[in-house]
Amino acid sequence: MTLRLASRFWVDAYLRRLRLADIPAFVVAHGDDTAGAVLVKLSTLDGRARLFQRSYDLTTGGRVWVVMTDGAEADVDDAIRRQRGRDPDLWVIEVEDRAGRSLLAEDGLSSD
């Protein structure tokens, strides 16, 4: 049995890490505190954005962050609306960074 962090705990830790790196981030949609899935929208403030979701890596069995969609910010926002329509327990975090930093791949922020 694999124990997982409660979604709220992971979100709070992620937001804190972003703040420590002086990267603005906001909770756009508050999902289920215990088991809500998390999407991270990375806006580079030039009209473009990238949307990340957690996924399973079939080769390792671990969880990794993958790009769900990438493109015009309005298109990424539409993808978020569709996902929220299917899953009201979904968390959405928006990260704003011109350099494109999300800190998702950093050590210590795995989703397990």
Residue frames relative to the residue before (quaternion, step in Angstrom):
aa qw qx qy qz dx dy dz
M 1.0000 0.0000 0.0000 0.0000 0.00 0.00 0.00
T 0.2361 -0.7753 0.5749 0.1125 3.57 -0.81 1.05
L 0.2806 -0.7453 0.5811 0.1678 3.55 -0.82 1.00
R 0.1486 -0.7866 0.5953 0.0685 3.55 -1.01 0.86
L 0.5404 -0.5978 0.4831 0.3425 3.51 -1.20 0.57
A 0.5099 -0.5911 0.5153 0.3537 3.56 -1.13 0.60
S 0.6056 -0.6030 0.3820 0.3516 3.57 -0.97 0.86
R 0.6572 0.5248 -0.3168 0.4386 3.58 0.87 -0.94
F 0.6387 0.5243 -0.3212 0.4626 3.58 0.98 -0.84
W 0.6645 0.4974 -0.3022 0.4687 3.60 0.91 -0.94
V 0.6491 0.5184 -0.3175 0.4574 3.61 0.91 -0.92
D 0.6636 0.5071 -0.3107 0.4538 3.60 0.85 -0.93
A 0.6630 0.4964 -0.3024 0.4718 3.59 0.96 -0.85
Y 0.6454 0.5189 -0.3158 0.4632 3.59 0.99 -0.83
L 0.6610 0.4973 -0.3096 0.4689 3.60 0.88 -0.90
R 0.6351 0.5236 -0.3296 0.4625 3.59 0.99 -0.77
R 0.6576 0.5078 -0.3125 0.4605 3.58 0.92 -0.87
L 0.6373 0.5123 -0.3241 0.4758 3.58 1.01 -0.78
R 0.6407 0.5234 -0.3250 0.4582 3.60 0.93 -0.86
L 0.6541 0.5162 -0.3151 0.4544 3.59 0.95 -0.84
A 0.6977 0.4197 -0.2553 0.5215 3.60 1.18 -0.51
D 0.4348 -0.7196 0.4313 0.3275 3.61 1.34 0.17
I 0.4368 0.6419 -0.4900 0.3962 3.55 0.99 0.95
P 0.3647 -0.7468 0.5080 0.2263 3.63 -0.54 1.11
A 0.0941 0.7752 -0.6187 0.0860 3.56 -1.03 0.86
F 0.1115 -0.7971 0.5934 0.0036 3.53 -1.12 0.78
V 0.3903 -0.6531 0.5840 0.2830 3.54 -1.18 0.58
V 0.2130 -0.7980 0.5573 0.0850 3.57 -0.51 1.23
A 0.7776 0.0404 -0.0136 0.6273 3.57 1.13 -0.69
H 0.2716 -0.7641 0.5707 0.1290 3.55 -0.77 1.12
G 0.1898 -0.8086 0.5513 0.0788 3.55 -0.52 1.20
D 0.7557 -0.3219 0.2883 0.4921 3.52 -1.30 -0.40
D 0.4932 -0.7031 0.4345 0.2711 3.57 -0.79 1.07
T 0.7355 0.4393 -0.2356 0.4588 3.58 1.01 -0.73
A 0.8613 0.0582 0.0372 0.5035 3.56 0.62 -1.11
G 0.3579 0.7480 -0.4984 0.2532 3.61 1.14 0.35
A 0.4509 -0.6541 0.5334 0.2906 3.56 -1.05 0.78
V 0.2833 -0.7651 0.5602 0.1430 3.58 -1.21 0.52
L 0.1025 -0.7380 0.6638 0.0653 3.53 -1.09 0.89
V 0.1469 -0.7697 0.6150 0.0884 3.57 -1.08 0.73
K 0.1626 -0.7642 0.6207 0.0658 3.53 -0.76 1.16
L 0.1397 -0.7765 0.6121 0.0525 3.56 -0.81 1.07
S 0.0880 -0.7909 0.6054 0.0098 3.56 -0.54 1.22
T 0.2501 -0.7778 0.5615 0.1313 3.56 -0.84 1.00
L 0.4827 -0.7299 0.3811 0.2984 3.57 1.35 0.38
D 0.6124 0.5081 -0.3653 0.4830 3.57 1.17 0.63
G 0.6729 -0.4904 0.2853 0.4747 3.57 1.25 0.43
R 0.6632 0.4529 -0.2908 0.5202 3.58 1.30 -0.01
A 0.0052 -0.7874 0.6163 -0.0072 3.54 -1.20 0.53
R 0.2032 -0.7348 0.6350 0.1250 3.49 -1.38 0.33
L 0.1959 -0.7831 0.5836 0.0888 3.56 -0.99 0.89
F 0.1609 -0.7969 0.5807 0.0444 3.55 -0.78 1.14
Q 0.0375 -0.7593 0.6484 0.0395 3.54 -1.21 0.63
R 0.4847 -0.6327 0.5062 0.3295 3.55 -1.22 0.46
S 0.0101 -0.7914 0.6096 -0.0442 3.52 -1.01 0.87
Y 0.4936 -0.6328 0.5015 0.3232 3.55 -1.28 0.30
D 0.3049 -0.6987 0.6190 0.1891 3.51 -1.08 0.84
L 0.3506 -0.7851 0.4751 0.1868 3.57 -0.33 1.25
T 0.6475 0.5307 -0.3352 0.4320 3.59 1.11 -0.52
T 0.7798 0.3088 -0.1652 0.5189 3.59 1.05 -0.71
G 0.4136 -0.7038 0.4731 0.3312 3.58 1.18 -0.52
G 0.5649 0.5997 -0.3771 0.4231 3.58 1.30 -0.03
R 0.4615 -0.6475 0.5197 0.3126 3.52 -1.32 0.07
V 0.0684 -0.7932 0.6049 -0.0152 3.53 -0.99 0.92
W 0.4540 -0.6388 0.5398 0.3074 3.55 -1.30 0.32
V 0.0363 -0.7911 0.6104 -0.0134 3.57 -0.86 0.99
V 0.5213 -0.6149 0.4884 0.3341 3.54 -1.24 0.51
M 0.2829 -0.7632 0.5646 0.1367 3.54 -0.74 1.13
T 0.7629 -0.1468 0.1079 0.6203 3.56 1.05 -0.83
D 0.1053 -0.7742 0.6240 0.0112 3.53 -1.22 0.62
G 0.4808 0.6755 -0.4671 0.3072 3.59 -0.85 0.85
A 0.8035 -0.1879 0.1798 0.5354 3.53 -1.13 -0.71
E 0.5738 -0.6297 0.3959 0.3429 3.57 -0.94 0.88
A 0.6265 0.5378 -0.3464 0.4452 3.61 1.00 -0.73
D 0.6491 0.5083 -0.3169 0.4689 3.61 1.03 -0.74
V 0.6340 0.5128 -0.3217 0.4812 3.58 1.03 -0.77
D 0.6393 0.5206 -0.3205 0.4665 3.60 1.01 -0.82
D 0.6248 0.5260 -0.3335 0.4708 3.60 1.06 -0.72
A 0.6373 0.5179 -0.3255 0.4687 3.59 0.99 -0.81
I 0.6350 0.5181 -0.3292 0.4690 3.60 1.01 -0.76
R 0.6454 0.5219 -0.3229 0.4548 3.60 0.92 -0.88
R 0.6484 0.5115 -0.3193 0.4647 3.59 0.97 -0.81
Q 0.6640 0.5001 -0.3022 0.4666 3.58 0.92 -0.89
R 0.6603 0.4961 -0.3048 0.4744 3.60 0.97 -0.83
G 0.6090 0.5503 -0.3494 0.4519 3.60 1.12 -0.58
R 0.7011 0.4390 -0.2539 0.5013 3.57 1.14 -0.67
D 0.8073 0.1475 -0.0380 0.5701 3.57 1.10 -0.68
P 0.1768 -0.8270 0.5258 0.0915 3.61 -0.01 1.24
D 0.6177 0.5477 -0.3457 0.4461 3.62 1.25 -0.22
L 0.4587 0.7245 -0.4010 0.3224 3.57 1.36 -0.01
W 0.2998 -0.7059 0.6154 0.1817 3.55 -1.05 0.86
V 0.0489 -0.7588 0.6469 0.0573 3.58 -1.15 0.64
I 0.0795 -0.7761 0.6255 0.0062 3.54 -0.78 1.11
E 0.1675 -0.7727 0.6043 0.0981 3.56 -0.91 0.93
V 0.1332 -0.7678 0.6262 0.0268 3.52 -0.86 1.12
E 0.1265 -0.7935 0.5928 0.0535 3.57 -0.89 0.96
D 0.2624 0.7585 -0.5538 0.2217 3.55 -0.50 1.19
R 0.4211 -0.7305 0.4841 0.2341 3.58 -0.57 1.17
A 0.6811 0.4864 -0.2831 0.4684 3.60 1.11 -0.67
G 0.4917 -0.6984 0.4109 0.3188 3.61 1.25 -0.08
R 0.4020 0.7106 -0.4826 0.3171 3.59 1.17 0.53
S 0.0803 -0.7921 0.6041 0.0349 3.56 -0.95 0.93
L 0.2911 -0.7848 0.4766 0.2687 3.59 1.25 -0.52
L 0.3885 0.7421 -0.4741 0.2712 3.61 1.19 0.27
A 0.7174 0.4447 -0.2564 0.4710 3.59 1.02 -0.71
E 0.4630 0.6945 -0.4405 0.3306 3.57 1.28 -0.08
D 0.5734 -0.5695 0.4562 0.3725 3.58 -1.13 0.59
G 0.7580 0.3720 -0.2787 0.4576 3.55 -1.05 0.73
L 0.7178 0.3950 -0.2645 0.5087 3.60 1.22 -0.09
S 0.2305 0.7610 -0.5693 0.2089 3.54 0.96 0.74
S 0.4758 -0.7021 0.4575 0.2671 3.56 -1.15 0.46
D 0.5037 0.6429 -0.4335 0.3808 3.61 1.22 0.16
